[in-house]
Every structure is written in C-alpha cells, then in structure tokens.
C-alpha cells in the first residue's frame, strides 16, 4: 500500500484489524483498514510533530505530540482530543499500551526524564527515572520496559514502581525493544539500529544474556510476536527475524525485491504490518511461512 511522501515514525495495530501510523513531516496521523483506502487525519495546527503511537482497547489511537508537549487521542472516525503534559518541555517521545490497558509514555527532557501514564480523561501521572529512554515495551504482567542507552534498563510496574538495572560493563544498549511472552525484555545493541551483531535479553530480575546474530546487520525495530516470541526487522538483509523465548532465531526473506523493512506491528494472527522503504514509502503486510 503506497503512502504519501513523508516521514512515518510510528506504527500500531488495532484489535479491529486497522493499522495506525504517524507522519512527523506531514503533521498527520494515518489509519488503514484492509480493503479500504488509507485515511490521513491532518492535525489542526502545524508542528505537532506526532511521533509514537499506540491503540487502546476501544480502538482509539494515542500519540505523542513532541513539539507542543501534548498527548493526542484520535477516534477511528477522526474525533481529536489533546492533553497537555504538566511538566513544561517534557519531550514526549514513545508511547505504548500496557497489558492492563494503561497508556504509558516517556518524557525525554534531559534535565528531568520521566516515565508517565495518562488516563482516559487526560490526567497525567509522572515518575522520575535516571536518564532519557527510547522505545517502550509492554510486558504480559502489566509492567512496561524501557531502555536508557549506555546507562540502564528499566521497568515500571502497573502501580508506578520504577526498577532500573545498571548495564553490565561492555554490554551495549540500543533503542529497538520488545517483551516476550515470559516478560523478558529484548533489545538490539546498537543505538542507531544499523550495526547489530547480537540481540540481548533481560529477565524481570535483571539478568542479562546475549544471543549472537552472526554477521552484523541492521535491526532498527522490534515488536512482540506469536507464541511469546519477538519479531525484529533486518533492514540490511531485507528480511524479518523471529527469536523465541529460548533464543532460537529464524529468518524470513521478504517476497519483495529491494525492500527495506523498518517499523513493525504484530497483527495478532501470526503475521505483521511494516513500513518499508523502496521506491517510495509503503505499508506492507507479511505472513511468514512456517
């Protein structure tokens, strides 16, 4: 599915089968229902900078508005609500839905980094952390993982208790993250996602393990997959990888020549949606052969 030229930086799948995405350059939030056209909702004022996106249990999309310090909510029909963040210049970036339905996001202003939650009425509760974080990864128990590159790996409980595990010496921490079916965090080791030779696992008790990929490759994004596994994009190889909870790795070549996979969203039925870059920006659906 071709998309308008832009800079898509967030993707999320809804339980109703639709796919949402954000375009920071076009100042839009898009929604695609399979079999229909792509609908892009233009935000009412310029420079909203919509970045991270997630979908709640009612099918509404929640997204960060980085430049205006707000969280937005958009219904499937396009009804927009926007909620200010109490801390000025908080730098909202990533956002996710916890297993219990709670909406969590991060605030990356270096002088006061936080992990925060927002309720349906727009009330925000903030929790201080040690450093700015990247993507968020919801765990099955309602907790949410986050990485603080070169510093630590953190976990916030459903009640807001923060636990941070210092990164062992010589263990890099990248930005691509996902949680498996046992509640472990998986992450790529390179901050840019372009030079990755191992995937790393952190248990809820803070134990770190590494799983070599072989030759270095691009792993810009990860997401939860079927049977408790984790999907990851292998952009330099033009394929999708899957790693099981025990660390077994399987690669799935994409059927399109020259495609570079980037953002991923599990479809809940054994396949996944992705944003690809080859002869223009595209939204693609892929079901790996078993």
C-alpha positions in Angstrom: 0.0 0.0 0.0 1.8 3.2 -1.2 1.8 6.1 1.3 2.2 9.8 0.6 5.8 11.0 0.8 6.8 11.9 4.3 8.5 10.6 7.4 6.5 7.8 9.1 8.0 7.2 12.5 5.3 5.2 14.4 3.0 2.3 13.7 0.4 0.4 15.8 -2.1 -2.3 15.1 -5.7 -2.3 16.5 -7.8 -5.2 17.6 -10.4 -4.2 14.9 -7.8 -5.0 12.2 -6.8 -1.5 11.3 -3.3 -0.1 11.3 -2.4 3.4 12.5 0.8 5.4 11.8 2.3 8.8 12.4 4.0 11.1 9.9 6.0 13.8 11.6 6.7 15.8 8.4 3.2 15.8 7.1 1.8 16.5 10.6 -0.7 13.7 10.2 -2.0 10.5 11.8 -3.0 7.8 9.3 -5.3 4.8 9.5 -5.7 1.9 7.1 -8.5 -0.6 7.2 -7.6 -3.6 5.0 -9.7 -3.5 1.8 -10.2 0.3 2.1 -8.1 3.4 1.3 -5.6 5.0 3.7 -7.2 7.8 5.6 -4.8 10.5 6.9 -6.0 12.9 9.6 -4.3 16.3 9.4 -3.7 17.7 12.8 -5.3 21.2 13.2 -2.2 23.2 13.9 1.3 22.9 12.4 4.3 21.5 14.0 2.5 19.0 16.3 5.3 16.5 15.4 3.3 13.3 16.0 5.8 10.6 16.8 5.0 7.5 18.9 1.6 5.9 18.6 -0.5 3.1 20.3 -4.1 1.9 20.3 -6.3 1.4 23.3 -8.9 -1.3 23.9 -11.6 0.9 22.4 -9.8 1.3 19.1 -8.7 4.9 19.8 -5.1 5.9 18.7 -3.0 7.7 21.3 0.2 9.5 20.1 2.9 11.9 21.4 3.0 15.5 20.1 6.6 16.1 20.7 7.0 19.8 19.8 3.9 21.0 21.7 4.3 18.9 24.8 0.9 17.1 24.5 -0.6 13.7 24.1 -3.2 13.3 21.4 -6.1 10.9 21.1 -7.9 10.2 17.8 -11.0 8.1 17.4 -11.5 5.8 14.3 -13.8 8.5 12.9 -11.3 11.3 13.4 -12.5 12.9 16.6 -9.4 14.5 18.2 -8.6 15.3 21.8 -5.3 16.8 23.0 -4.0 16.8 26.6 -1.2 18.9 27.9 1.7 17.4 29.9 2.1 19.0 33.3 5.9 19.3 33.1 7.0 22.0 30.6 9.1 21.0 27.6 8.8 17.3 28.8 9.8 15.9 25.4 7.2 13.1 24.9 8.5 10.5 22.5 7.4 6.9 22.7 4.0 5.6 23.8 2.5 2.2 24.4 -0.5 0.4 25.9 0.2 -1.9 28.8 -1.3 -5.4 29.1 -3.9 -3.9 31.6 -4.9 -1.2 29.1 -3.0 1.6 30.7 -1.4 4.2 28.3 2.3 4.8 29.1 4.7 7.3 27.5 8.2 8.6 28.1 9.4 12.2 28.7 12.9 12.8 27.4 13.9 16.2 28.5 17.5 15.5 29.8 17.2 17.6 33.0 14.0 15.7 34.2 13.5 12.4 32.4 10.3 10.6 33.3 8.0 7.7 32.5 4.4 8.7 32.7 0.9 7.4 32.4 -2.3 9.1 31.1 -5.9 8.1 31.9 -9.0 8.4 29.6 -9.7 11.9 31.0 -6.2 13.1 30.1 -4.8 13.2 33.7 -1.1 12.5 33.6 1.0 10.9 36.4 4.8 11.2 36.1 7.6 9.0 37.6 11.2 10.2 37.6 13.9 7.9 36.1 17.7 8.2 35.8 18.0 9.1 32.1 16.2 9.6 28.8 14.7 6.5 27.3 13.8 5.2 23.8 11.1 2.8 22.8 8.7 1.2 25.4 7.9 -2.5 25.6 4.8 -3.7 27.5 5.2 -7.0 29.4 2.4 -9.5 30.0 2.1 -8.7 33.7 1.1 -5.0 33.0 4.6 -3.7 33.6 6.4 -1.7 30.9 10.1 -1.9 30.0 12.3 0.9 28.8 15.9 1.3 27.8 18.2 4.2 28.9 21.0 3.8 26.4 24.5 3.3 27.9 23.0 3.7 31.4 20.5 1.1 32.4 17.4 -0.9 31.5 14.3 0.0 33.4 10.9 -1.4 34.2 7.8 0.4 35.6 5.1 -1.7 37.4 1.4 -1.1 36.9 1.4 0.9 40.1 4.3 3.1 39.1 7.2 1.4 40.9 10.4 2.0 39.0 13.2 -0.6 38.9 16.4 0.2 37.0 19.1 -2.4 36.2 22.5 -0.9 35.5 24.0 -2.2 32.3 27.0 -4.5 32.9 30.4 -3.3 31.7 30.8 -3.9 28.0 27.1 -4.6 27.3 25.7 -2.0 24.9 22.1 -0.9 25.0 20.3 0.0 21.8 16.9 1.5 21.1 14.9 -1.3 19.5 13.0 -3.2 22.2 10.2 -5.7 22.7 9.0 -8.0 25.5 8.5 -11.8 25.1 5.7 -14.0 26.5 7.7 -14.6 29.7 8.0 -10.9 30.5 11.7 -10.7 29.4 13.0 -7.6 27.6 14.8 -8.0 24.3 16.8 -5.2 22.7 19.3 -4.6 19.9 22.8 -3.5 20.9 23.3 -0.5 18.6 21.6 2.8 19.3 21.0 3.6 15.6 20.0 0.0 14.8 22.4 -0.1 11.8 25.3 -2.1 13.2 23.9 -5.0 15.3 25.7 -8.3 15.9 23.7 -9.6 18.9 20.3 -9.4 20.5 20.1 -9.1 24.3 17.6 -10.4 26.8 17.0 -9.0 30.3 14.9 -11.0 32.8 12.5 -9.3 35.2 15.1 -9.9 37.9 17.8 -8.1 35.9 19.8 -10.9 34.4 21.4 -10.1 31.0 22.1 -12.6 28.2 23.4 -12.1 24.6 22.3 -14.0 21.5 24.7 -13.6 18.5 23.2 -13.0 15.1 26.4 -13.8 13.2 27.3 -11.1 10.7 26.4 -7.5 11.7 23.2 -6.2 10.3 20.6 -3.5 10.7 17.9 -4.1 13.4 16.0 -0.8 13.6 12.8 -2.1 15.2 11.4 -5.0 17.3 7.9 -5.9 18.4 6.1 -8.8 20.2 5.3 -11.8 18.1 3.3 -15.0 18.1 3.7 -17.7 20.8 5.6 -15.3 23.1 8.3 -14.7 20.5 9.7 -11.4 19.3 9.8 -10.1 15.7 12.7 -7.9 14.5 13.4 -6.1 11.3 16.7 -7.0 9.5 16.9 -4.0 7.2 20.2 -4.7 5.6 19.1 -8.2 4.6 15.6 -7.4 3.5 14.0 -9.9 5.8 12.2 -10.4 9.1 13.7 -12.2 12.0 12.0 -14.0 14.9 13.6 -15.0 18.2 11.9 -17.4 20.6 11.9 -17.1 24.4 14.8 -19.5 24.5 16.8 -17.6 21.9 16.2 -19.7 18.8 16.4 -17.4 15.7 14.6 -17.8 12.4 14.9 -15.5 9.4 12.1 -14.9 6.8 13.1 -13.3 3.5 10.5 -10.8 2.3 8.9 -11.5 -1.1 9.6 -8.0 -2.5 12.9 -7.3 -4.1 15.0 -4.5 -2.6 12.6 -3.8 0.3 14.0 -2.4 3.5 11.8 -3.2 6.5 11.6 -0.7 9.3 8.7 -0.2 11.7 6.8 -3.3 12.7 3.4 -4.1 14.3 2.2 -7.7 15.1 -1.2 -8.4 13.6 -2.2 -10.8 16.3 -2.8 -13.6 13.8 0.8 -14.8 13.0 1.7 -12.0 10.6 2.8 -8.4 10.9 2.5 -5.0 9.4 5.5 -3.0 8.5 6.6 0.3 7.0 9.1 -0.3 4.1 11.3 1.9 2.0 11.8 1.0 -1.6 10.7 3.2 -4.5 8.7 5.2 -2.0 7.2 4.8 1.4 4.8 1.8 1.7 2.7 0.0 4.3 3.0 -3.8 3.8 1.6 -6.9 5.4 3.6 -10.1 5.6 2.8 -13.6 6.8 5.9 -15.7 7.2 5.8 -19.3 6.0 6.0 -21.8 8.9 
